[in-house]
Amino acid sequence: MIFLHPAELGFALRQKLADWGYGARLFAQLLMLSGACLKRFGLVRDQVHFLGNYSLAIITVSGLFVGFVLGLQGYYTLQRYGASDALGLLVALSLVRELGPVVAALLFAGRAGASITAEIGLMRAGEQLTALEMMAVDPKLRILAPRLWGGIIALPLLTAVFSTVGILGGYAVGVLLIGVDAGAFWSQMQSGVDVFKDVGNGMIKSVVFGVAVTFIALLQGYVAQPTPEGVASATTRSVVISSLSVLGLDFILTVMMFSI
């Protein structure tokens, strides 16, 4: 068993607090630059396209198969209680409340988050960020802020696509394959899903996840060591920290939204 000297423990704690403080200051700076960034909406639009459109394939395919599994497992579970007609409600609530925002955010962290970290890290390694500063161009305004807002806009849209495709997947398995009544599938869903409480809260989750995942990816790339090993390590940290943050934030938001 390894025991740390009190001085080493104190130094590690101080360094961790300094890292958190730097991250908080960077996030505050990006928020203050949001107005100027959104005035140049072309930069944000390009990032929405890059982060959202290139993640659409994995989001769509994953949502379809999650819907397949939900339809199949949900039917066999509900059938035991004679409630197979409620399959549409089960699939919809599972997707719009939890699986849609969470799984979409995890996939977004693995695909778009890793891409952001690697891109910013390579800019750091190639001294492109330093070159922008030498030309009196703020890299936070030109590089970081558009990507932050691109991720914030893209993830809720991807979440909506994931949930929609998942519901269609559940319909395909439950109604077309197994034989659940189509009218009961849609009517139970329509009567049981509340637009504001269920769909709205799911969208709020996706916005929060978009902020967390995108900022973590930007931060890890911005502070990455300017070496190939440093960029690789930063990319790995970005995916791991983002995934854990999504799961932790999901629990906190669920308690706040659905337990009151």
Protein Blocks (a to p, Z undefined) as FASTA:
>chain_A
ZZddfklmmmmmmmmmmmmmmmmmmmmmmmmmmmmmmmmmmlmmmmmmmmmmmmmmmmmm
mmmmmmmmmmmmmmmmmmmnopammmmmmmmmmmmmmmmmmmmmmmmmmmmmmmmmmmmm
mmmmnommmmmmmnopafklmmmmmmmmmmmmmmmmmmmmmmmmmmmmmmmmmmmmnopa
fklmmmmmmmmpcfklmmmmmmmmmmmmmmmmmmmmmmmmmmpccbfklmmmmmmmmmmm
mmmmmmmmmmmmmmmmmmZZ
